[in-house]
Amino acid sequence: MLEKDAIQHHFDGHCAGESWYGRLFARIYDPLLAAAERDSLGWHRRHLLNQAEGRILEVGCGTGVNFGFYHPDRKVDAFDPSPAMLAQAAEKARLAPAQIQLEHCGIDEYQPAHTYDTIVATLVLCTVPDLERSLARLQDWLRPGGRLLILEHIRSHKKRTALWQGMLRPAWACVGQGCQLNRATDQHLLQHAAFQQQELVYFQNSLPFMRGVFLRRPEPKQEPRLPIL
Ligand SMILES: C[S@@+](CC[C@H](N)C(=O)[O-])C[C@H]1O[C@@H](n2cnc3c(N)ncnc32)[C@H](O)[C@@H]1O
């Protein structure tokens, strides 16, 4: 983990190793989303992050769009694999009322020191290379009864829209750094044995979106083994 004052300099240094498109994407990310944030995304982020309590982890924090929404009392660990994104996140972390610790890594590399009460994943489960593997990791990192807070664009429930999402998916992934336009993240979560839906809201913001709160189910009790006679 890095101290607040050192992080900006640290990530600026690492950006040199990132592709030019990665750096460009990070630079245009906030302006690109500005209209959608004003329209309704910002409102949904605020509503969702109000529910972040206890030890908090934010995965794939990007430029740190969420940081301003955490309650001032909160301590948040956050990580992202893009140094260019993290350089901007460092600046937002410095200005945020909450205490934010940043780390440079992806979901497959993160090594938590403890479990979390809340895990936040906004607009990132669309991009992770293997959704089921990522959900298994989040399950391990969340304490039983802990909350998984999700904001995500999803595959439309309307056949015709889902069809064009499927057709656009490869080009969209190229432009959007691997973002999968037609990933049915809501269905994966609803069918996941470890997560129990607490809140699920669907809304439209150019694309179909979900905002969800899922509780990590307790581990099933091990049946005591009967001695074999
Ligand atoms: C669309 S941006 C979302 C950023 C931020 N969470 C938000 O709500 O605005 C997707 C982010 O996921 C990050 N990302 C990509 N692959 C990842 C991975 N394997 N593990 C964690 N984050 C990843 C990207 O670097 C990028 O910052």
The ligand as a Tripos MOL2 file, in Angstrom:
@<TRIPOS>MOLECULE
LIG
   27    29     1     0     0
SMALL
NO_CHARGES

@<TRIPOS>ATOM
      1 C1        -14.8990    1.3000  -17.1960 C.3       1 LIG1
      2 S1        -13.6110    1.5160  -16.0290 S.3       1 LIG1
      3 C2        -14.5280    1.7260  -14.5040 C.3       1 LIG1
      4 C3        -13.7970    2.5330  -13.4950 C.3       1 LIG1
      5 C4        -14.5600    2.8260  -12.1900 C.3       1 LIG1
      6 N1        -14.8060    1.6170  -11.4400 N.3       1 LIG1
      7 C5        -15.8430    3.5500  -12.4410 C.2       1 LIG1
      8 O1        -16.8800    3.1650  -11.8810 O.co2     1 LIG1
      9 O2        -15.8340    4.5480  -13.1490 O.co2     1 LIG1
     10 C6        -13.0310   -0.1640  -15.8730 C.3       1 LIG1
     11 C7        -11.8400   -0.2590  -14.9480 C.3       1 LIG1
     12 O3        -11.5580   -1.6400  -14.7280 O.3       1 LIG1
     13 C8        -10.1620   -1.7720  -14.6660 C.3       1 LIG1
     14 N2         -9.8250   -3.1740  -14.9220 N.ar      1 LIG1
     15 C9         -9.6020   -3.7760  -16.1020 C.ar      1 LIG1
     16 N3         -9.2520   -5.0600  -15.9150 N.ar      1 LIG1
     17 C10        -9.2660   -5.2730  -14.5680 C.ar      1 LIG1
     18 C11        -8.9670   -6.3920  -13.7420 C.ar      1 LIG1
     19 N4         -8.5990   -7.5550  -14.2740 N.pl3     1 LIG1
     20 N5         -9.0510   -6.2380  -12.4130 N.ar      1 LIG1
     21 C12        -9.4430   -5.0560  -11.8740 C.ar      1 LIG1
     22 N6         -9.7360   -3.9600  -12.6060 N.ar      1 LIG1
     23 C13        -9.6510   -4.0690  -13.9380 C.ar      1 LIG1
     24 C14        -9.6540   -0.8190  -15.7100 C.3       1 LIG1
     25 O4         -8.2950   -0.4880  -15.5310 O.3       1 LIG1
     26 C15       -10.5720    0.3670  -15.5150 C.3       1 LIG1
     27 O5        -10.0490    1.2830  -14.6260 O.3       1 LIG1
@<TRIPOS>BOND
     1     1     2 1
     2     2     3 1
     3     2    10 1
     4     3     4 1
     5     4     5 1
     6     5     6 1
     7     5     7 1
     8     7     8 2
     9     7     9 1
    10    10    11 1
    11    11    12 1
    12    11    26 1
    13    12    13 1
    14    13    14 1
    15    13    24 1
    16    14    15 ar
    17    14    23 ar
    18    15    16 ar
    19    16    17 ar
    20    17    18 ar
    21    17    23 ar
    22    18    19 1
    23    18    20 ar
    24    20    21 ar
    25    21    22 ar
    26    22    23 ar
    27    24    25 1
    28    24    26 1
    29    26    27 1
@<TRIPOS>SUBSTRUCTURE
     1 LIG1         1 GROUP 0 **** ****
